[in-house]
């Protein structure tokens, strides 16, 4: 019986499905390819495919129409007989084909489709690609404080139920927020995170956690792959700032935050004279550029601003993982 179950899981993987309990999805992710028509062959076509649970998928297809510009087509599909098929319509404009019909399908590791209409781009093919942050695995510079190197939790205060060090050296969320023993002021923070695949969940129930810089300003951690940007989506500074772009990778792929933070400034009487300022890169892409923060986010160590504070990672009930965390004082 055990052999039969294993063989079923393998078969689902081969045909593009997801076995129950499996934490990855071979269909979900970034896809890239090109058109077969000669006049369109130099224009790359891309798609984001997002697992919706119960065999359902959403795709955001980006069709290039001119240098630096593309038209997005959002379509839904369901896994049937080892294949997911999508169809929709769009208008590419008079110069790029006008009104068009879009059809495409995914089977195994291949995606193919066709855009039809007057002067339309025609057939295309794509393959799934894994993008990698340029700072993934970055080593701490001289003078940095290492908060997580995969060996122990010595740099952190105890939680209600301990966060776990897993076999791969990453730390998995336990019960209760985890807070660093050490406090920091002006700083550069590097942190790597992995959100779980929770395909049937929606919104804030989908791979939720948070990185509280100085224990007070939350940069959201969430599965927001393929979603509109918002202050409560991944990369958002909760209640304060929306990311410039959605730089998220799919769930189960390791991502990075590289954050430069300057604390608020106070005069001799304790009155704040300058707001905190944050610049943040997600997966090597700038999502916040010298953004002023006029106050703290809820859920941190304190609602009062200060010139130093710990790093807090949020427990939101989801099995988010972290690794390679270090802080360089500035």
Beta strands, then each sheet from edge to edge (+ up, - down):
strand 1: 29-35
strand 2: 44-53
strand 3: 56-66
strand 4: 69-80
strand 5: 83-91
strand 6: 99-107
strand 7: 110-116
strand 8: 122-129
strand 9: 145-148
strand 10: 164-165
strand 11: 171-172
strand 12: 178-179
strand 13: 187-194
strand 14: 209-213
strand 15: 217-221
strand 16: 255-262
strand 17: 265-266
strand 18: 272-274
strand 19: 276-282
strand 20: 285-293
strand 21: 312-313
strand 22: 321-329
sheet 1: 1+ 2- 3+ 4- 5+ 6- 7+ 8- 1+
sheet 2: 9+ 22- 11+ 10-
sheet 3: 9+ 22- 13+ 16- 19+ 20-
sheet 4: 12+ 21- 14+ 15-
sheet 5: 17+ 18-
end
